[in-house]
Structure formats: structure tokens, C-alpha cells
Amino acid sequence: MELESDSGTLSLGQKFSLIFTSPSRVFTELERNHSWLAALLVISLVSLAATLPLLSKIKHMAS
């Protein structure tokens, strides 16, 4: 199976939306352009946003 190759680069928004539908395309783009820092930042922010609402429940269960 061959991936489609685009001559342009993907924007941050395109990378974020494609990570759910075509992750191999996003990872190929990250490997080609070495712009992994933006992707890491997005993943970190999403993880933090998912964790913050659960912190009080985690603290309650730990004590």
C-alpha cells in the first residue's frame, strides 16, 4: 500500500485532524519535515486537558 505524497506540508490543524483518520500520513510528514515539536505540544495539551478533570477523583481514591 503506497501513501499519497503531497508536495506541500501539512498545517498543524491538518496534522491534528489527520492523526485520527490517517496517522501514517502524519508520521510520514513528521519524519520528512522534522516538525515533531508542534505535534508533541498538541499531544501534551490534549493529555493535560483529559487529566485535569480527573485529578480530584484520583486524589480522593488515593487517600
Secondary structure as GFF3:
##gff-version 3
##sequence-region A 1 63
A	DSSP	alpha_helix	12	21	.	.	.	ID=ss1
A	DSSP	alpha_helix	23	33	.	.	.	ID=ss2
A	DSSP	alpha_helix	36	51	.	.	.	ID=ss3
A	DSSP	three_ten_helix	52	54	.	.	.	ID=ss4
A	DSSP	alpha_helix	55	62	.	.	.	ID=ss5
###
